[in-house]
Amino acid sequence: MGVREKINRNWHFHLGDVPDADFMGYDDSGWRRVTLPHDWAVEHPFDKCHASGTGYLPGGTAWYRKHFTLGEDVQGKRVRLTFQGVYKHAKVWVNSNYLGFHAYGYTSFTYDVSEFVRPGENVIAVRVEHNDVADSRWYTGSGVTRHVEIEISDPVCFADGGVFASTVSADAEKAVLRVRYETLGGDGVAFCLKTPDGQCVAQGSAAEEKGTAELTIERPRLWSPDDPYLYVLEGQTLLSGEVKDTVKIPFGIRVFRFDADEGFFLNSVNMKLKGMCVHHDAGCLGAAVPKNVWERRLRKFKAAGCNALRTAHNPPDPDLLDACDELGLLVMDEAFDEWEGTKNKWWQGHNVYPPKHFGYAEDFPQWHVADLTSMVKRDRNHPSIVLWSIGNEIDYPNDPYVTPLFREALGNNDANKPAAERLYDARKPDAGRLAKVARELTALVHDLDDTRPVTSALSFPELSNRTGYADALDIAGYNYREHFYPDDHKAYPGRVILGSENSHDPRAWFAVRDNAFMSAQFLWTGIDFLGECKGWPVRISQAGMLNLAGYEKPLYYQRKALWTDAPFVRIAVGDGNAERHGVWNEHFRWEGEAGEKKIVSCYTSAKEAELFLNGVSLGKKQIADADGCRVSWEVDYAPGTLRAVIEGAEDALSTVRPAAVLRLAADRLSLPADGQSVVQVEICLVDENGQPARDEMLLCQPVGDITLLGIENGKPDDLTPYAENRRATLDGRAIVYLRAGTCPGKAALHVLTASGMRAECAFDLV
C-alpha cells in the first residue's frame, strides 16, 4: 500500500541567495533548522521601508534544504513530492536534479521524483524568491508556508488529483455517488465508501485506466453545517485482480443548488449563506497557520451564526478546507485577485499615490491554466465547497481596465485617486477583454468539475453586466452593490446574484434577508489581517469582527444578534464615530474622566433593553429592526458599573482596575511529541471584579521541549517584533502559540507580568 506523509521537520534554512545550494553535496550544516510550514517574514522587525499593503514586513530570497533517508525498498516505487504552497517563485531540486519552477504562492504542485531518488540519503533544495514585497494588497508571507508531503506507492496508482467523487442525488432514503478517476497503469479500480468506524456501506468498480464508477448508499447520513458527517472513500488500483495502491478521501454526501428566484438549497432545505471573507495569515504566525488555529476561529464564526466562508482572494491552505469539512462551513474557493492587468499596490499607506505594480499579473498569462487546474483538482473532493470563484474585483474601475461606456469611474476606495486616473483612457486595457478571459476560466473549471457553479466577485457590475463578463459566469457575485439587487434581478431573469463581499452594515444583511432571490452575503472580514493598512504605525487591516488574536470585537456581537436567536446582550463603549466597515472604535471597557461623554451601545437579540449605571436606570429603549440589533445611550462617565438587562440575559462592565489575577487557558494540555503539534494559550489579566484589567507587558518563557512561536494581542499599531518573547496585552488579553518538541515528558509556559504577577501552564508531551 502507498505511504503519504508530511516531511516538515528538520529543514535547513538560509535567508539570502547562495551559489551552488542546489547541489546535493553542498555543506548546509551551518544553516538554521526550521519546521515547516515556515514564514520567515514574521521573524523580522516591522519597518516603514517595506510596503504598507503587506504589513511592513520584508521579503527577499531564501533557500530551504531537506535531508531524508529512503530504504532499499524504494527501488521500483513511484515517489511523488508535493508542496502545498510556497510564496513565491520557487525552484526545486532533488539530488542535484532540477525539477522545475512554480510561480504562484498559493497553489499546490507535485513532482514525480521516482527517477531521481535513491536508497540512503536524499536532498531536496528549494530556492524561494520574493523580493518585491509590494506585490499584493494584503500580507502574503515568504517561504515554504504550507506542508510538504512525500508519497511512495506502487507504480500502478492513481494520478495526482486523479479521484473525484461527487453526489449525483441524495435524500433520506438513498444517495448515488459518482467517482471519476484516472490511474497510472493497471486494469481496474475498486471503491468502497466507509463509515468513520470502518464499515463499508457501498461499493463500486470499473475496468479501465480512466473512467467512472458509481456507488449507491441506502439511508445515507447527509453532510450539512448542523451535521458535518464525513464518510471515507477508499479507492484501490488493480492489476490482474491484485491491489496495487490505496487512497483514502474524506467524503460528505450532500446535494445543493442555487435558484435565481428562491436562493440556495442544501439537501432540499432553503437557507441563506451567512458568510465571512478571510485572508490566510494569523498575525504573529504569518502565513504558516496551524489547523487548530483555524479551528478556533471557525468555531467562533459558527457561534455568531456564520455558516459559510470565502477564501479571499486566493486558494487556501488545505488545512482550512479540512477544518470547514469537519466543522460544517460552506466555502467559496477563490483563485485570483488579478488576471492580466496589475492592480495598484499601496506601499506608503492605503490609497497613497504613487502605487507599485508588481503582482500575479506578471505570471497569469503563462500560469493561470496550471494554477486554476491545481486549485480545482486539489480541492474538488471537499464537501464544504459549493462555489468556485475565478477572481476578485478584476473589473475594478480604471485599475487597470477602462471602457468608453464610462468617461469617469471610481471604486470603493478611490477617494484620493488623481483626477487623471478616474478618466477613460483608450491606451489602458479595455474592460471588454474580461469577458473573454472569464469564459475561458469558467470553461476550464466546468471541465474539471461539472457539479459546482462558477462565480466572480464583481466590483463594477454596472459595467460588467454590459461587457459580457457577468454573462460568462454561472453566478454573479456583487461586492458592495446591495442597491442593485432588486433592479438587476428583474433586468436579468434567470441569473443568480449573491453578495460576494459586503460591509458589516446591517442594511447589507437586510438586502439578503428580505429578498428571497438573494442567497448569500460574505462579510468583509471575519478577522483582522496583516497588511492593507492605513499607514505607519498601523500595520493591519481592522475590518474583522474578530481581532488578529481571535478575540471578539463589538461587531461580532452585532452579527451574533442578527444571525442567531438565543437571548443575549453585550455592552460596548465608544465615542459614537463609525468607520466604513463598522464601529471599530468601540471596546468593552468602562473608563474615562468624570463627566466625559460616552456612547454606550447594547448589542442584543431582544426587542428592548434597559441600561443601568451604578444601579440607577438610564431608561429602557426599543431596538428597531433598522438599527441592526444595536441601541445606544449617551452617558456621562462615572466610576462604577454599567449593567444592561434584557428578558433572559444581562451584561455588565465595571470601571477598569489593575490586574488581580493572571489566567492562562490552553486549548489542550496533552499533545504529541511529534515536533509539529501546536498549542494555543489564551492569556487574560482580570481585575478584582473578574473583568479584563489594565494592560501590562507580558514576558513568556517556554520550559522543556516546547518552542515559542509567537505572541499576538491584536493591537493594530504594536510594533514589537514578533520574534520577541514579550508583548503587552490588549484589553487585558493576548494569545501565545507554542510548538511541541520530540522528547516525551513535561513542558510548560511561564508568564510574568510587568507588575510581578506569575502564572504557569503545564503540558504533557506524549
C-alpha positions in Angstrom: 0.0 0.0 0.0 1.1 3.5 -0.6 2.5 5.8 2.1 1.9 9.5 2.2 3.4 11.6 4.9 4.4 15.1 5.8 8.1 15.9 5.8 8.0 19.1 7.7 10.7 18.7 10.3 14.4 19.4 10.2 14.7 21.6 7.1 17.8 23.7 6.8 17.1 27.4 6.1 19.2 30.3 4.9 17.9 33.8 4.2 19.8 35.2 1.2 20.9 33.8 -2.1 23.6 31.1 -2.1 25.5 29.9 -5.1 25.5 26.1 -5.5 22.9 25.5 -2.8 21.1 23.3 -5.4 24.0 20.8 -5.3 23.2 17.7 -3.3 26.7 17.8 -1.6 26.5 21.4 -0.6 27.5 21.9 3.1 24.4 23.3 4.8 25.5 22.3 8.4 25.7 25.9 9.4 22.2 26.8 8.3 19.4 27.2 10.8 17.0 24.4 11.4 13.3 25.2 10.9 10.0 23.3 10.9 7.5 23.7 8.0 5.2 25.4 7.4 7.6 28.4 7.8 7.2 32.1 7.1 10.5 34.0 7.5 8.9 37.4 7.2 7.3 37.5 10.6 10.7 36.7 12.2 11.9 40.2 11.3 11.0 43.7 12.7 8.4 45.9 11.2 10.0 48.6 9.1 8.5 51.6 7.3 10.8 50.9 4.4 8.6 47.9 3.5 5.1 48.0 1.9 2.1 49.1 3.9 0.0 46.8 1.8 1.9 43.7 3.1 2.2 44.8 6.7 5.7 46.5 6.7 7.4 43.1 6.8 10.3 42.0 4.5 10.6 39.6 1.6 13.9 38.6 0.0 15.4 35.4 -1.4 16.0 32.3 0.7 16.9 28.6 0.5 15.5 25.6 2.1 17.2 22.2 2.1 15.9 18.8 3.5 18.0 15.7 4.0 15.9 12.5 4.2 16.6 8.8 4.0 14.9 6.1 2.0 15.1 2.4 2.3 16.2 -0.2 -0.3 12.5 -0.9 -1.0 12.1 2.5 -2.7 13.6 1.0 -5.8 10.8 0.3 -8.3 8.4 2.5 -6.5 6.6 5.7 -7.6 7.8 8.6 -5.5 5.9 12.0 -5.6 6.8 15.2 -3.8 4.0 17.7 -3.1 4.4 21.3 -2.0 1.1 22.7 -0.7 2.3 26.3 -1.1 5.5 28.3 -1.5 5.4 32.0 -1.6 6.7 32.5 -4.2 8.7 31.9 -7.5 10.0 28.5 -6.2 12.7 26.4 -7.9 13.1 22.9 -6.7 15.9 20.3 -7.0 16.1 16.7 -5.8 19.6 15.2 -5.5 21.0 18.0 -7.7 18.4 17.4 -10.4 16.3 20.4 -11.3 12.6 19.6 -11.2 11.1 23.0 -12.2 9.8 26.4 -11.4 6.4 27.3 -9.8 5.3 30.9 -9.8 2.1 31.3 -7.7 2.5 31.3 -4.0 -0.9 29.8 -3.2 -1.3 26.7 -5.4 0.0 23.2 -4.7 2.4 21.5 -7.1 3.7 17.9 -7.4 6.8 16.4 -8.9 7.3 12.7 -9.7 10.8 12.2 -8.4 10.9 8.4 -8.9 13.8 8.7 -11.3 15.9 10.9 -9.0 15.6 9.5 -5.5 17.8 6.6 -4.2 18.1 4.3 -1.2 20.0 6.1 1.5 20.4 9.9 1.8 18.4 12.2 -0.4 18.3 16.0 -0.5 15.6 18.4 -1.6 16.7 22.0 -2.3 14.2 24.9 -2.7 15.0 28.4 -3.8 12.3 31.0 -2.9 12.3 34.4 -4.4 10.0 37.2 -3.0 12.0 40.4 -3.5 9.1 42.7 -4.4 7.1 42.8 -1.2 4.7 45.4 -2.7 3.2 42.6 -4.9 -0.1 42.2 -3.1 -2.9 44.2 -1.5 -2.5 42.1 1.7 0.1 40.2 3.6 1.5 37.2 1.7 4.2 35.8 3.8 7.6 34.5 2.5 8.8 30.9 2.4 7.5 27.3 2.4 4.3 28.4 4.1 2.4 25.2 3.8 3.0 21.5 4.3 5.4 19.4 2.1 4.5 15.7 1.6 6.2 12.7 0.1 4.2 9.8 -1.3 5.7 6.4 -2.0 3.4 4.0 -3.9 3.3 1.2 -6.4 3.9 2.5 -10.0 0.3 1.4 -10.6 -1.5 4.1 -8.7 -4.0 7.0 -9.1 -2.8 10.0 -10.9 -2.2 13.2 -8.9 -5.7 14.5 -8.2 -7.0 11.5 -10.1 -10.0 10.7 -7.9 -13.1 13.0 -7.9 -16.2 11.9 -6.1 -19.5 13.8 -6.2 -23.1 13.3 -5.1 -25.4 12.7 -8.0 -28.6 12.5 -5.9 -29.3 12.2 -2.2 -32.2 12.1 0.2 -33.0 10.4 3.5 -33.6 7.0 1.7 -30.8 6.8 -0.9 -27.8 8.5 -2.3 -25.9 7.9 -5.6 -22.3 8.8 -5.9 -20.2 9.2 -9.0 -16.4 8.7 -8.9 -14.3 9.9 -11.8 -10.8 8.5 -11.7 -7.6 8.3 -13.6 -4.8 5.8 -12.9 -1.2 5.4 -14.0 -1.3 1.8 -15.3 -3.3 -1.1 -14.1 -6.5 -2.6 -15.5 -9.2 -1.7 -13.0 -10.2 0.1 -9.8 -12.4 -0.6 -6.8 -14.1 1.8 -4.5 -15.7 1.4 -1.1 -17.5 4.1 1.0 -16.9 3.5 4.7 -18.2 5.0 7.9 -15.6 6.5 10.3 -15.5 3.2 12.2 -14.6 1.3 9.0 -18.0 -0.2 8.0 -18.4 -0.4 4.2 -21.8 0.9 3.1 -21.3 1.0 -0.7 -19.0 -0.4 -3.3 -18.3 0.2 -7.0 -15.7 -0.8 -9.6 -14.5 -0.2 -13.1 -12.2 -1.9 -15.5 -10.3 0.9 -17.3 -7.4 3.2 -16.5 -9.7 6.2 -16.8 -13.4 6.4 -16.3 -16.3 6.5 -13.9 -17.6 4.3 -11.1 -21.0 4.6 -9.4 -21.9 3.8 -5.7 -25.3 3.6 -4.1 -25.9 4.2 -0.4 -29.0 3.2 1.5 -30.2 5.6 4.2 -27.2 8.0 4.0 -26.3 10.5 6.6 -26.2 13.8 4.8 -23.4 16.4 5.4 -24.6 19.9 6.5 -23.5 22.7 8.7 -25.6 21.3 11.5 -24.3 17.7 11.0 -21.0 17.7 9.1 -20.8 13.9 8.9 -17.8 12.5 6.9 -17.5 9.1 5.3 -14.2 7.8 3.9 -14.0 6.9 0.3 -11.4 4.2 -0.2 -10.0 3.7 -3.7 -7.8 0.9 -4.9 -5.9 0.4 -8.2 -5.8 -3.1 -9.5 -3.6 -5.1 -11.8 -4.8 -8.6 -12.7 -7.1 -8.5 -9.7 -4.2 -7.6 -7.3 -4.5 -4.4 -5.2 -1.5 -2.2 -6.1 -2.3 1.1 -4.3 -4.9 2.6 -2.0 -6.1 6.1 -1.3 -8.5 7.3 1.4 -10.5 10.5 0.9 -12.9 12.1 3.5 -16.3 12.5 1.8 -19.5 14.2 2.7 -22.8 13.3 1.0 -24.8 16.4 0.1 -26.7 18.0 -2.7 -27.2 21.7 -3.3 -28.5 24.2 -5.8 -28.7 27.9 -6.4 -32.0 29.2 -7.8 -32.4 32.6 -9.4 -35.6 33.3 -7.7 -35.6 31.2 -4.5 -31.9 31.3 -3.4 -29.8 28.5 -2.1 -30.9 25.0 -1.1 -28.8 22.4 0.7 -30.2 18.9 0.9 -33.5 20.4 -0.3 -33.6 22.9 2.6 -33.7 26.6 1.7 -31.1 28.6 3.6 -29.1 31.8 3.5 -25.4 31.7 3.3 -24.1 33.8 6.2 -20.5 34.1 5.2 -17.2 35.6 6.2 -14.3 36.6 3.9 -10.9 35.6 5.4 -7.3 36.1 4.4 -4.7 33.5 5.2 -2.5 34.9 7.9 -2.7 34.6 11.7 -0.7 37.6 12.9 2.5 36.6 14.6 2.4 33.2 12.8 2.3 34.9 9.5 1.1 32.7 6.6 2.2 29.5 8.4 -1.1 28.8 10.2 -1.7 25.5 12.1 -5.0 23.8 11.6 -6.2 24.2 15.2 -5.7 28.0 15.0 -8.2 27.9 12.1 -10.5 25.7 14.1 -10.6 28.2 17.0 -11.6 31.0 14.6 -14.1 28.9 12.7 -15.9 27.8 16.0 -16.3 31.5 16.9 -17.7 32.2 13.5 -20.2 29.5 13.9 -21.2 30.7 17.3 -22.1 34.0 15.7 -24.4 32.3 13.2 -21.9 32.1 10.3 -22.2 29.0 8.0 -20.0 30.0 5.1 -16.5 31.2 4.2 -14.9 32.9 1.3 -11.1 32.3 0.8 -10.2 35.9 -0.1 -8.5 36.1 -2.6 -6.5 33.0 -3.3 -6.6 29.2 -2.9 -6.4 28.4 0.8 -4.3 26.1 2.9 -5.8 22.6 2.6 -5.9 22.5 6.4 -8.5 25.3 6.3 -10.7 23.3 3.9 -10.4 20.2 6.1 -11.5 22.2 9.1 -14.5 23.5 7.1 -15.4 20.0 6.2 -15.2 18.8 9.8 -16.9 21.8 11.4 -19.5 22.4 8.8 -18.9 25.6 6.9 -19.8 26.1 3.2 -17.0 27.5 1.1 -16.4 29.8 -1.8 -13.0 28.8 -3.0 -11.3 31.7 -4.8 -8.4 31.6 -7.3 -7.1 35.0 -8.2 -7.1 38.7 -7.3 -5.8 39.8 -10.7 -5.6 38.4 -14.2 -3.6 40.1 -17.0 -3.8 43.6 -15.5 -1.8 44.5 -12.5 -3.7 46.4 -9.8 -2.5 49.3 -7.8 -0.4 48.1 -4.8 -0.2 50.5 -1.9 3.2 50.8 -0.1 3.0 54.1 1.8 -0.4 53.8 3.3 -3.8 53.0 1.9 -4.6 55.0 -1.3 -1.4 56.9 -1.1 0.0 57.6 -4.5 2.0 56.6 -6.4 1.3 52.8 -6.3 3.5 49.9 -7.3 2.6 47.3 -9.9 4.2 44.0 -9.0 1.9 41.0 -8.7 0.5 37.8 -10.1 -0.5 39.6 -13.4 3.1 39.1 -14.4 2.6 35.3 -14.2 -1.1 35.0 -15.1 -0.7 34.6 -18.9 1.7 31.7 -18.6 0.4 30.1 -15.4 -3.3 30.7 -15.0 -4.3 27.4 -16.6 -2.0 25.3 -14.4 -2.9 27.3 -11.3 -6.6 27.1 -11.7 -6.3 23.4 -12.6 -4.3 22.8 -9.5 -6.8 24.5 -7.2 -9.9 22.7 -8.6 -8.3 19.2 -8.8 -6.8 19.6 -5.3 -10.0 20.9 -3.6 -12.9 19.3 -5.5 -13.5 16.4 -3.1 -14.2 18.8 -0.2 -18.0 18.7 0.6 -17.7 22.2 2.1 -17.0 23.8 -1.3 -20.2 25.0 -3.1 -18.7 27.7 -5.3 -15.6 28.3 -7.3 -14.6 31.9 -7.7 -12.3 32.8 -10.6 -11.5 36.3 -9.5 -11.9 39.2 -7.1 -12.6 42.7 -8.3 -10.9 42.1 -11.6 -13.2 44.7 -13.0 -12.2 47.4 -10.5 -12.7 50.8 -12.2 -9.5 52.0 -14.0 -7.4 49.6 -12.1 -6.3 49.0 -14.8 -9.4 48.2 -17.1 -11.3 51.0 -18.7 -14.3 51.4 -21.0 -15.8 54.1 -23.2 -19.1 53.4 -21.6 -17.9 55.3 -18.5 -16.0 58.5 -19.1 -15.2 58.7 -15.4 -15.4 55.9 -12.8 -14.5 55.4 -9.1 -14.3 52.3 -7.0 -15.0 51.7 -3.3 -11.6 53.1 -2.1 -10.8 55.7 -4.6 -11.5 59.0 -2.7 -7.9 60.1 -3.2 -7.4 58.8 -6.8 -5.9 61.6 -9.0 -8.4 63.0 -11.5 -6.5 61.8 -14.5 -6.7 58.2 -13.3 -10.5 58.4 -13.0 -11.0 59.1 -16.6 -11.3 56.8 -19.6 -8.0 56.4 -21.5 -8.1 54.3 -24.6 -4.4 53.5 -24.1 -5.3 51.4 -21.0 -6.6 47.7 -21.2 -10.1 47.5 -22.4 -12.7 46.0 -20.0 -14.3 44.1 -22.8 -11.3 41.7 -22.6 -12.5 40.4 -19.2 -15.5 38.6 -20.7 -13.2 36.5 -23.0 -10.9 35.6 -20.1 -13.9 34.8 -17.9 -15.4 32.4 -20.5 -12.0 30.6 -20.7 -11.6 30.2 -17.0 -15.3 29.2 -16.5 -15.0 26.5 -19.2 -11.8 25.2 -17.6 -13.5 24.9 -14.2 -16.5 23.2 -15.7 -14.3 20.7 -17.5 -12.7 19.7 -14.2 -15.8 19.9 -12.1 -19.3 20.0 -13.5 -21.0 19.9 -10.1 -20.4 23.4 -8.8 -21.2 26.8 -10.2 -18.5 29.4 -11.1 -18.7 32.9 -9.8 -16.5 36.0 -9.7 -16.6 38.9 -7.2 -17.6 41.9 -9.3 -16.7 45.4 -8.1 -18.3 47.2 -11.1 -21.4 45.1 -12.1 -23.0 48.2 -13.7 -20.2 47.8 -16.3 -19.6 44.0 -16.2 -23.3 43.4 -17.0 -22.8 45.3 -20.2 -19.5 43.9 -21.4 -20.5 40.2 -21.1 -18.2 39.5 -18.1 -21.2 38.7 -15.9 -22.8 36.6 -18.6 -19.7 34.3 -18.6 -20.4 33.3 -15.1 -22.9 30.8 -13.6 -23.4 33.2 -10.7 -22.8 36.9 -10.5 -21.1 38.0 -7.2 -21.6 41.6 -6.3 -19.1 43.5 -4.0 -20.8 46.3 -2.0 -23.6 46.8 -4.5 -26.7 45.9 -2.5 -28.7 48.7 -4.0 -28.5 46.9 -7.4 -30.0 43.6 -6.2 -33.8 44.2 -6.9 -33.4 46.0 -10.2 -30.8 43.6 -11.6 -32.9 40.6 -10.5 -35.6 42.0 -12.8 -33.3 43.1 -15.6 -31.5 39.7 -15.8 -34.2 37.0 -15.3 -32.7 33.6 -14.6 -29.4 35.0 -13.3 -28.3 34.0 -9.8 -26.9 37.0 -7.8 -25.2 36.9 -4.5 -23.3 39.2 -2.2 -19.7 38.1 -2.6 -18.3 40.9 -0.4 -20.3 43.1 1.9 -19.7 45.6 4.8 -20.8 44.9 8.3 -23.6 47.5 7.9 -26.8 45.7 8.9 -28.6 47.1 5.8 -26.3 45.0 3.7 -27.7 41.9 5.5 -31.3 43.1 5.2 -30.9 43.2 1.4 -30.2 39.5 1.6 -32.6 38.5 4.3 -35.6 40.3 2.8 -35.1 39.2 -0.8 -35.9 35.5 -1.4 -33.8 35.5 -4.6 -30.6 36.5 -2.7 -28.8 33.5 -1.4 -25.7 34.9 0.4 -23.6 37.6 1.8 -19.9 37.4 2.7 -18.7 40.0 5.2 -15.5 41.9 4.9 -14.0 40.5 7.0 -14.3 37.7 9.6 -11.0 38.5 11.2 -8.4 41.3 11.1 -5.3 40.6 9.0 -1.8 41.8 8.3 -1.4 44.4 5.6 -3.9 46.6 3.7 -3.4 49.2 6.4 -3.9 52.9 6.6 -0.2 53.7 7.2 2.6 53.6 9.7 2.5 52.7 12.5 -0.8 50.8 11.9 0.2 47.5 10.2 -3.0 45.6 9.9 -6.5 45.9 8.5 -9.1 46.3 11.2 -12.1 45.2 9.1 -12.7 42.0 11.1 -15.3 41.1 13.6 -12.5 39.2 15.5 -9.2 41.0 16.1 -5.9 39.5 15.0 -5.6 37.5 18.2 -9.1 35.9 17.5 -11.0 37.8 20.2 -14.4 39.2 19.7 -15.0 42.9 18.8 -18.3 44.7 19.2 -19.1 43.9 15.5 -19.0 40.2 16.4 -21.9 40.6 18.8 -23.9 42.7 16.4 -23.6 39.9 13.9 -24.5 37.3 16.5 -27.6 39.3 17.3 -28.5 39.5 13.6 -27.8 35.8 12.8 -28.8 33.9 15.9 -31.9 33.7 18.1 -30.8 32.9 21.7 -31.2 35.9 24.1 -28.1 37.8 24.9 -26.9 41.3 25.4 -23.4 42.8 25.2 -22.3 46.3 26.3 -19.7 48.3 24.3 -18.4 51.8 24.8 -17.2 54.4 22.3 -17.5 58.0 21.1 -20.2 57.4 18.5 -18.0 57.6 15.4 -18.3 54.9 12.9 -15.9 53.7 10.1 -16.7 52.3 6.7 -16.6 48.7 7.9 -18.5 49.2 11.1 -17.9 50.7 14.6 -14.2 50.0 15.1 -13.5 52.4 18.0 -15.9 50.7 20.4 -14.5 48.5 23.1 -15.5 46.5 26.2 -14.0 48.9 28.8 -15.7 51.4 31.1 -13.0 54.1 31.8 -12.6 57.8 31.5 -12.8 61.2 33.3 -15.8 62.1 35.4 -18.5 63.7 33.3 -16.8 62.7 30.0 -19.4 61.9 27.3 -19.5 58.3 26.4 -21.7 56.4 23.9 -22.8 53.1 25.4 -24.1 50.6 23.0 -26.0 47.4 23.6 -25.9 44.7 21.0 -28.8 42.3 21.6 -31.2 39.9 20.0 -34.0 41.3 22.1 -36.5 44.0 21.1 -35.9 46.1 24.3 -33.0 46.8 26.6 -32.6 48.8 29.8 -29.3 50.3 30.9 -28.2 51.0 34.5 -25.3 52.9 35.9 -24.4 52.1 39.5 -27.9 50.7 39.9 -29.7 53.7 38.5 -31.8 53.1 35.4 -30.8 55.2 32.4 -34.0 54.1 30.7 -35.4 51.4 28.5 -35.1 51.6 24.7 -36.7 49.8 21.9 -34.5 48.2 19.3 -35.9 48.8 15.9 -35.1 46.4 13.0 -33.4 49.2 11.1 -31.0 49.7 14.0 -29.3 46.4 13.3 -29.8 45.0 16.8 -28.0 47.9 18.4 -29.3 50.6 20.7 -27.2 53.3 22.4 -27.3 55.9 25.2 -25.2 59.0 25.7 -23.8 58.6 29.3 -21.7 60.9 31.5 -18.8 58.8 32.7 -18.8 58.0 36.4 -16.7 55.2 38.1 -18.7 52.1 38.8 -20.7 49.5 36.9 -22.8 49.6 33.8 -25.4 46.9 33.5 -27.7 46.1 30.5 -30.7 43.9 31.1 -33.0 42.2 28.6 -35.5 39.4 29.1 -33.5 36.3 29.9 -30.0 37.8 29.9 -27.8 40.7 31.1 -24.3 42.0 30.8 -22.1 44.3 32.9 -19.0 46.4 32.6 -17.2 47.9 35.6 -14.5 50.5 35.8 -11.2 49.0 34.7 -8.9 48.3 37.6 -5.4 46.9 38.0 -4.9 43.2 37.4 -5.6 40.9 40.3 -5.4 37.5 38.6 -3.3 36.2 35.7 -5.3 33.5 33.9 -3.9 31.0 31.4 -6.1 28.7 29.3 -4.7 26.2 26.8 -6.8 24.5 24.0 -5.1 21.3 25.2 -2.8 20.2 27.9 -1.6 17.0 26.3 -0.1 16.9 22.8 2.0 14.6 20.7 5.8 14.9 21.0 5.9 15.0 17.2 7.8 18.2 16.6 4.8 19.8 14.9 1.7 20.0 17.1 0.8 23.5 18.2 -1.0 24.5 21.4 -2.7 27.9 21.9 -2.7 29.5 25.3 -5.1 32.4 25.9 -3.8 34.9 28.5 -6.2 37.1 30.4 -5.5 39.7 33.0 -8.6 40.2 35.2 -9.3 42.7 38.0 -11.0 42.0 41.3 -14.4 42.0 39.6 -13.3 39.3 37.1 -13.2 41.7 34.2 -10.3 42.4 31.8 -7.9 44.5 33.7 -5.5 47.3 32.8 -2.9 46.3 30.2 0.5 45.1 31.1 3.6 43.9 29.4 4.0 40.1 29.4 7.1 38.1 29.4 6.6 34.5 28.1 9.2 31.7 28.7 8.8 28.2 27.4 10.2 25.4 29.7 11.1 22.0 28.4 11.0 20.7 24.9 8.5 23.2 23.6 9.1 26.3 21.4 7.5 29.7 21.5 6.2 30.5 18.0 4.8 33.9 18.8 2.6 36.2 21.0 -0.4 38.1 19.4 -2.5 40.8 21.1 -4.4 42.1 18.0 -3.3 45.7 18.6 -3.0 47.4 15.2 0.0 49.7 16.0 2.0 47.4 18.2 5.4 47.4 16.6 7.1 44.9 19.0 8.8 42.4 16.7 7.0 39.1 16.6 10.3 37.3 17.3 10.4 38.8 20.9 9.1 36.8 23.9 7.3 39.9 25.2 4.2 41.7 24.2 1.6 43.9 26.0 -1.9 42.7 26.5 -4.8 44.5 24.6 -7.9 44.8 26.7 -6.2 42.5 29.2 -5.7 39.7 26.7 -3.2 38.0 24.4 -2.7 34.6 22.9 0.5 32.6 22.8 1.4 29.8 20.3 3.8 27.0 21.2 5.0 24.0 19.3 5.8 20.7 20.8 9.3 19.1 20.5 10.1 15.5 20.1 11.0 14.4 23.6 8.1 13.0 25.7 7.8 14.4 29.1 6.7 17.6 30.9 6.8 21.1 29.4 5.4 24.4 30.5 4.8 28.1 29.6 5.8 30.6 32.3 4.3 34.0 32.1 5.5 37.1 34.1 3.7 40.5 34.0 5.4 43.9 34.4 3.8 44.2 37.9 5.3 40.9 39.0 2.4 38.5 38.6 3.3 35.0 37.6 1.4 32.0 36.2 2.3 28.7 34.6 0.5 26.4 32.2 1.9 22.8 32.1 1.8 20.3 29.3 2.3 16.6 28.8 4.2 15.7 25.6 3.3 12.1 24.8 
